Amino acid sequence: MTNAITAGRGLDDAARALLYTEARTANSFAPTPVRDEELAQIWELARWAPTAANTQPLRVLFVRTDEGRARLVEHMSEGNKEKTASAPAVAVLAVDPRFHDHIPALLPFRPELRDVFEANEPMRKHTGDFNAALQAGYFILAVRSLGLAAGPMAGFDADGVDAEFFSDGGRRSTLVVNIGHPGENPWFDRLPRLDPAESVSWA
């Protein structure tokens, strides 16, 4: 089978619109369920995107029961509570501070990098935070690629969420992503983007 990379193929206009130009952050959700298989497929796509030294520090908690959602809503900012309460599924994205323990398996030709990270806490934290943020972006695109709407939010009590859901593993939550199909009046007006002349330079 010909690989899309070696063939030099790109996405068509409809696929680029789905991921980028026509995609929007959803603020309300229809009651249409999101199946566990769809949630698993989101991560199956997102996990293949690149991270530095293949460190893969992001961890995902899918919240899909009424009980779990109620626990999460308690820690959302006031303006985000209703959004999360209405979402059929929610993902809590978190950094695993012990991500480097997996380096011997993920980077088998440089297993000693695990010890380098172990001995350097500032480097470990920077690498974990930066690459988890990259993976969060990949995650949102994976949601969109399956025809679902994503509602990413940083407005929540991270310490409260960590105590509620990650008290045993030390993970640090960084983003909450509501997932589902758009509901009534789901979009705010489209906000402007910087002109390329203001944000792109050439050398």
HUBELNOR-V316790 format. One record per helix or strand of 2 or more residues. SS is the DSSP state (hx for helix, st for strand). FROM is the first residue (numbers start at 1). TO is the last residue. If there is no record, write none. Layout:
ss: {SS	SS}
from: {FROM	FROM}
to: {TO	TO}
//
This chain:
ss: {hx	hx	hx	hx	st	hx	hx	st	hx	hx	hx	hx	st	hx	st	hx}
from: {4	13	36	52	58	66	78	89	99	108	113	121	149	158	172	196}
to: {7	21	46	54	63	73	86	95	106	110	119	145	153	165	180	199}
//
